[in-house]
Amino acid sequence: MTGAEQFDVLIVGAGLSGIGAACRLRERLPGKTYAVLEARDTIGGTWDLFRYPGIRSDSDMFTLGYPFRPWKDPKAIADGPSILAYIRATAAASGITDHIRFGHRVVRASWSSATARWTVSTAHGATFTCRFLYLCSGYYSYESGHVVDFPGRAEFVGEIVHPQHWPESLDYTGKRVVVIGSGATAVTLVPALASRASQVTMLQRSPSYIVARPDRDALADRIRALLPEKLAHRVVRGKNVVMGTLFFQLMRRLPGRAALALRKRVAAQLPASIPVDPHFVPSYDPWDQRLCLVPDADLFKALRSGKADIVTDRITRFTAAGVSLESGRSLDADIIVTATGLRLVAFGGIALDVDGRAIDPGEQRAYKGMMFGGVPNLAWCVGYTNNSWTLRADLTSQYVCRLLAHLDRHGFAYCVPDAASASTAGRPRPIVDLQSGYIKRAASGLPKQGGRRPWMMRQNYLLDLADMRFNRLDDGVLRFGSRTPSSAVQP
């Protein structure tokens, strides 16, 4: 296309995944031309977008961080600004920043079999072409979170805030705050707000499983004191991967015992005024939804201090003074925070087509959790739900580099998973296989996975590590060629 800039690889998104992908591309294939297209005007993605009080990781930074750049901060559970600084420093140190095109929100990408290239268009009219398109914008909508239209919302005379769009000017000092929600955002906000607010109430319709752990890893500190930096990073990262995998497998295999153990640990940290049941007894098994991490038990410290409280009830309506509940109780508030969940979107909302045939994300089957039947030279970076996002994101980036090297080595123009193979992989199920409300709401519009490899997205880093690094690329499902035959890209 005349006027379009041409690259070997285009990476969409300059967040944690996109910066990691660019680093791997430079490391493994330094001769490739590439650009990173970022919709916003800065690096960081989610870690720059979300700025609510107390924002932090819910995974340890030895696994959430990059394997090629050791995490040096003493805190294993890090705050948002520290993570953002780490991402930006990685981009600068690796020479990635100069390759980022800020303010380039991708709206459409079209594959042409005649040229074996993608044509990528942005919202302000810029056009690029590339041989391989790598979508690293995750699946959170940056436009808005999930907003519930509570009855009487307009009657409330105070401020209503969604955590995804936290006002920098919001002063909650000495205010009464009601936080609606029970997930990771709510349990992060409550202790952070309690430090300055007069009273904070976490209002939940149903409880979540909560795990407290120190924000520093004592064993990791000892290992880092004894070993050279890079070796220590590998040892600690490996330790945490194994421990996290065992922890998850144990909970899934013995859900009843795991639930009882989690409740007992919570009960030991609650004040006498707050019973475990109903506030900390979920109706589902552990890891049907993500566990909420509480570093240094800060939520329980806030509850014991009396500055925070928890209420399990259903909202009838908002009133001028606060919230009216089904039980007949009312909660007065100056500020209401609606931590009611995120909104998910596939492919960053980009409209994809292959030779003019529109690609419906909800109808796609995911090959190895990253590529799609009948869609050539495209990968989507999605992390784990039961472990650090970056563990899988980095494996995906390494796999993409393997694919590109394989194409070059054999003179191929494209690779595409055989769409017909997906139909034999068993009943389709959501690619994000959790029962959380925000995932259920988006399930119909997200790609699906099958019940058998390679169309199954496993939540197991150790198995994926062996598969993506060492298994054959030409597995009989992934097809390669110098020109895309029409039969290869049919749904």
RAWO-V598157 format. One record per residue. RES is the residue in one letter. SS is DSSP state (@ for helix, = for strand, . for the rest). OMEGA is omega in whole degrees, 0 to 359 (999 if undefined). NEAR is the number of other ideal C-beta (glycine too) atoms within 8 Angstrom. Layout:
BEGIN
res = (RES/RES)
ss = (SS/SS)
omega = (OMEGA/OMEGA)
near = (NEAR/NEAR)
END
This chain:
BEGIN
res = (M/T/G/A/E/Q/F/D/V/L/I/V/G/A/G/L/S/G/I/G/A/A/C/R/L/R/E/R/L/P/G/K/T/Y/A/V/L/E/A/R/D/T/I/G/G/T/W/D/L/F/R/Y/P/G/I/R/S/D/S/D/M/F/T/L/G/Y/P/F/R/P/W/K/D/P/K/A/I/A/D/G/P/S/I/L/A/Y/I/R/A/T/A/A/A/S/G/I/T/D/H/I/R/F/G/H/R/V/V/R/A/S/W/S/S/A/T/A/R/W/T/V/S/T/A/H/G/A/T/F/T/C/R/F/L/Y/L/C/S/G/Y/Y/S/Y/E/S/G/H/V/V/D/F/P/G/R/A/E/F/V/G/E/I/V/H/P/Q/H/W/P/E/S/L/D/Y/T/G/K/R/V/V/V/I/G/S/G/A/T/A/V/T/L/V/P/A/L/A/S/R/A/S/Q/V/T/M/L/Q/R/S/P/S/Y/I/V/A/R/P/D/R/D/A/L/A/D/R/I/R/A/L/L/P/E/K/L/A/H/R/V/V/R/G/K/N/V/V/M/G/T/L/F/F/Q/L/M/R/R/L/P/G/R/A/A/L/A/L/R/K/R/V/A/A/Q/L/P/A/S/I/P/V/D/P/H/F/V/P/S/Y/D/P/W/D/Q/R/L/C/L/V/P/D/A/D/L/F/K/A/L/R/S/G/K/A/D/I/V/T/D/R/I/T/R/F/T/A/A/G/V/S/L/E/S/G/R/S/L/D/A/D/I/I/V/T/A/T/G/L/R/L/V/A/F/G/G/I/A/L/D/V/D/G/R/A/I/D/P/G/E/Q/R/A/Y/K/G/M/M/F/G/G/V/P/N/L/A/W/C/V/G/Y/T/N/N/S/W/T/L/R/A/D/L/T/S/Q/Y/V/C/R/L/L/A/H/L/D/R/H/G/F/A/Y/C/V/P/D/A/A/S/A/S/T/A/G/R/P/R/P/I/V/D/L/Q/S/G/Y/I/K/R/A/A/S/G/L/P/K/Q/G/G/R/R/P/W/M/M/R/Q/N/Y/L/L/D/L/A/D/M/R/F/N/R/L/D/D/G/V/L/R/F/G/S/R/T/P/S/S/A/V/Q/P)
ss = (././././=/=/=/=/=/=/=/=/./././@/@/@/@/@/@/@/@/@/@/@/@/@/./././././=/=/=/=/=/./././././././@/@/@/@/././././././=/././././@/@/@/@/././././././././././././././=/@/@/@/@/@/@/@/@/@/@/@/@/@/@/./././@/@/@/=/=/=/./././=/=/=/=/=/=/=/././././=/=/=/=/=/=/././././=/=/=/=/=/=/=/=/=/././././=/././././././././././././@/@/@/./././=/=/=/./@/@/@/././././././././././=/=/=/=/=/./././@/@/@/@/@/@/@/@/@/@/@/././././=/=/=/=/=/=/./././././=/=/=/=/././././@/@/@/@/@/@/@/@/@/././@/@/@/@/@/@/@/@/@/@/@/@/@/@/@/@/@/@/@/@/@/@/@/@/@/./@/@/@/@/@/@/@/@/@/@/@/@/@/././././././././@/@/@/@/././././././././././././=/=/=/=/././@/@/@/@/@/@/@/@/././=/=/=/=/=/././=/=/=/=/./././=/=/=/=/././././=/=/=/././=/=/=/=/./././././=/./@/@/@/@/./=/=/=/=/././=/=/=/./@/@/@/./=/=/=/./././=/=/././=/././=/=/=/././././././././@/@/@/@/@/@/@/@/@/@/@/@/@/@/@/@/@/@/@/@/@/@/./././=/=/=/=/./@/@/@/@/././././././=/=/././././././@/@/@/@/@/@/@/@/@/././=/=/./././././././././././@/@/@/@/@/@/@/@/@/@/./././././././=/=/=/=/././././@/@/@/@/./.)
omega = (181/177/181/174/184/179/171/184/169/177/180/178/179/174/182/182/184/178/177/179/180/178/179/179/179/182/187/184/187/180/182/171/183/171/176/180/184/184/184/185/182/177/171/178/182/184/171/183/184/184/180/183/175/184/186/176/171/172/179/186/176/176/176/176/182/178/182/179/185/174/187/181/180/181/177/174/193/175/183/180/179/179/179/178/179/179/182/178/177/179/181/183/183/180/183/189/182/180/182/174/181/180/180/178/182/181/182/174/184/178/175/177/182/181/185/179/172/169/188/183/180/186/183/170/177/181/179/170/179/176/181/181/184/184/184/181/178/178/174/174/178/182/181/172/177/182/177/180/181/175/178/183/183/182/185/186/178/180/175/186/169/184/182/180/184/180/179/184/184/178/180/180/178/183/172/185/172/177/181/180/181/183/185/181/181/183/173/184/189/179/179/180/183/181/182/181/177/178/177/178/174/182/183/174/177/185/176/171/183/179/176/176/179/178/173/180/186/179/178/178/180/179/182/177/185/188/173/190/185/179/179/179/180/181/181/179/179/177/184/176/181/181/179/179/179/179/180/182/179/181/181/181/180/187/181/179/179/180/179/180/179/180/179/180/178/182/182/184/182/171/183/183/183/180/177/179/17/193/184/177/180/181/183/179/175/179/161/169/180/172/178/181/179/182/180/177/186/177/182/175/178/178/181/181/184/178/181/179/178/180/176/186/177/182/172/179/169/175/179/185/183/187/175/186/181/181/184/179/175/177/177/183/168/180/174/178/182/177/189/173/181/174/183/178/180/172/181/181/181/175/181/170/178/183/178/179/182/179/177/184/183/180/184/173/187/175/183/178/186/180/188/182/178/179/186/167/178/174/179/184/178/182/178/172/182/181/182/180/188/179/180/179/181/175/179/180/177/179/178/177/175/180/181/178/179/178/181/185/184/178/180/177/186/166/183/174/181/184/182/181/183/183/180/187/178/184/180/176/186/179/173/193/174/182/180/182/183/178/179/181/185/191/184/182/180/175/181/172/177/182/181/175/0/182/179/178/182/175/184/184/185/178/179/179/179/183/188/181/193/181/181/175/179/186/182/177/177/183/180/177/179/177/185/175/184/181/183/186/177/180/999)
near = (6/3/4/9/7/8/12/9/14/15/14/14/16/13/16/14/17/17/16/15/15/15/14/14/15/11/7/9/9/6/3/9/7/12/12/16/16/15/12/10/5/7/13/12/15/10/12/12/10/11/8/11/8/10/9/10/9/8/10/11/15/13/14/12/11/9/8/6/10/8/11/4/8/4/10/12/12/13/9/11/6/10/14/11/8/14/15/11/8/14/14/9/7/10/8/14/9/5/9/13/9/9/9/12/9/14/9/10/14/11/15/10/13/4/6/12/10/15/12/14/11/13/8/7/6/8/12/14/13/13/10/14/13/14/13/14/12/13/9/9/10/6/4/8/12/10/8/6/5/9/7/10/9/4/9/14/5/9/7/10/12/13/13/9/8/12/6/5/4/9/5/11/6/5/10/12/15/14/14/13/14/11/12/9/10/14/15/12/15/14/14/10/15/12/7/7/14/6/9/14/14/14/13/14/7/8/11/12/12/13/10/13/8/8/8/9/11/7/8/13/10/8/12/11/5/6/8/5/9/7/8/13/13/9/10/14/11/8/11/13/13/9/8/12/12/8/8/12/8/9/12/9/6/7/10/6/7/12/12/8/8/13/11/8/10/13/9/6/9/13/7/4/3/9/6/9/6/6/11/12/9/10/4/6/9/11/11/7/11/11/11/13/12/13/11/8/9/9/13/12/10/13/12/9/8/5/10/15/9/10/11/9/10/6/13/7/10/13/11/5/8/14/14/10/14/7/5/4/7/9/11/6/14/8/14/15/15/13/13/10/12/9/13/14/11/12/10/12/8/11/8/14/12/13/9/5/8/6/10/6/11/10/5/12/14/15/14/10/11/12/12/13/14/11/14/13/11/15/13/12/15/13/12/10/9/8/14/11/11/14/13/14/16/12/13/14/15/12/13/15/12/11/12/13/10/12/13/7/6/7/6/10/9/13/12/15/15/11/13/7/11/13/6/6/11/8/5/7/8/9/11/11/9/10/7/10/7/11/12/8/10/12/9/5/9/14/12/12/15/13/9/7/6/9/14/10/10/8/9/7/12/9/8/11/9/9/10/13/10/5/8/4/9/6/8/4/9/14/9/10/10/6/8/12/8/8/5/13/16/7/6)
END
